């Protein structure tokens, strides 16, 4: 093969205009060589693997968006990206993870858990009659007394208590049906 002939390997294809599968093939081709280089630079296999993953994530986003510039030498481009990420981590040590003896604080889930709890509560309340649901909502969720709930509903205190107890019993039974049973 002469110098002017194009090489048939995947590595010499330009990255511009590739779909994500083609980009993955190119990255897989250069990955072992790049990992060895990053291992030499970082001195730690874990840091090298993290950097390799960060490089893949950054470039794959650009490949999927087809904003990755055309490259004659993909290894050089991927290597430069990895080195820029490494330099970034050196300049901003706050971005690096550090080992501690403390557990991390619980993270914010974006309100997903609260939304799931609300949906579950609404599903349970939908199983109840309107009177039972009203009694449960007013007494257990709103915090009203049985007397105050009875005034709002135009019912006697005992009726509110009875509807509330029936409603809670139905909700407990529904929850018991959905929980997995332990087989001993």
N, C-alpha and C positions, 0 to 999 in steps of 0.2 A: 504494500500500500504506500503510495507516495504522499507527500505532505499536502498536496493540493486536493487529494481525494477526500470526500467526507467519510467519516467513520460511521459504521452501522450501529454502534451501541446507542443505547437510550440516552446516555450522558451527554452526547454532543447535540441533542436537539435543543432548539431555543425554547425557553419557558413561556414566551408570550403566546397567548392564544390557546394554550393547552387546557383541556378539561381536567377536572380534579384527578381522574384515574391516571392520566398521562403524567401529571405532576407527581403523583405518588410514586410512579415507576421511576421517574428521574431522581426523586429524593431518596428512594430506597437504594438506588444505584450508588449515590454519593455518600450515603449514611455511614458505612463502615469506615471509610477514609476520614470523614469529618469527625466521627466519634474519636478516632485515634488522635486526631489533632487537638480536639477539645480536652481529651484526657491528659495530653502532654501539657497543655496550657493551664488547666485547673489543678491537676495533681490529685483529683478525687473523682472516682467513677460516678458517684451520685451527682455531683455538680455537673459533670460532663453530660450525663444523661438528661438532667433538667434543662441544660442549655440547648441540647439537641432537640428536645421536645419544644422548647420555646421558639427555636428557629423554625421548626416545622410548622407550628401554629401560625407564626407571623407570615411565612411565605404561602402557606396553603390558603389563608384568607385572601391574599392578593391574587393567587391563581384562580380561586373560585370567582372572584370579582373581575377577572381578566384585566387587572391593572398591573400585572407583573411585567417589567420591561423585558424585551427580547435579549437573550444572552447567548453568546456563542460558547461560553465556558460556564456551564451551570455550577460546577464545583466551586469555581472562584467566587461566583455571586453568592452561593449559599454560605461559603466560608466567610465572606465579608460580612454577611448578615449576622452570622454567629459571633464573629469578633466584635461587632458593634453592640450586640446584646451583652457580651461579656464585659466590655468597657463600661456599658451602662451600669451593670451590677457593681463594678468597682467604684464608680463615681457616686452611686447612690446605695450605700450599704443598707439603708432602711428597707430596700426592696428584697434583700436576701432574708431567707428564713433563718431563725436562730433557735437552737435547742435550749429548752428551759426545763426546770423541774416542776413547773406549774401547768395545770390543765388550762386550755384556752377558755375564754369566756364564751358563754353560749352566743351564737350568732343570731342576727336578725334574719328571719326567713321571708321577709317581705310581706308579712301578714297572711301567708298561706295557711299556717296552722289555725289562726283565728277564723279564717274563712271556712276551712274544713269543719271546725267545731260548730260554727253557725249553721252550716248546711246540714250537719248531722242533727242538731237540735231542731231545726225546722222539719226535717224528715220525721223525727219522733213526734213532734207536735201534730203533724198531719195525720197521724194514726188515731188521734183523739177526737172525741166529739167536740163541737164548738164550746159547749159549757165546760167540759173538762179542760180544754186548752186554755180558755179564759181564766179559770181558777189557777192553773199551774203558772201561767204567765204573770198574773197579778200578784200571787203570793210568793212564788219562788224566784221569779226573775225581777219583778218590780219591787219586791220587798214589802208589800202591803200586808197589814194584818188581815185575818179572816173577816173581821167586822168591816174594815174599810173596803175590802174586795167585795163583800156582800152589798154594801151601799152602792158601789159603782155598777154592779151587775143587777141590782134590784132583786137580790135574793137573800135568804136568811143565811146567817153565819154557818149553821150546820150543813146547809145545802152546798155552800162553797167548800167546806171541809170534805164532804163526801165526794164531790166532783173532783177535787184535787187529789184525794187518795186513790180514786179509781184511775185517774189519768196517770199518776205516778206509777201505779201498779202495771198499767199497760206499757208504759215506757220501759220499766225494768224488765218486763217479760220480752219485749222486742229486743232489748240489748242482750239479754241472756240467749236468745235464739241466734244472734249474729256472732257471738264469741265462740272461738274454737274450744272444743271440750278436750280436757286432758284425759288421756286413756292410760290408766295405771295398771 
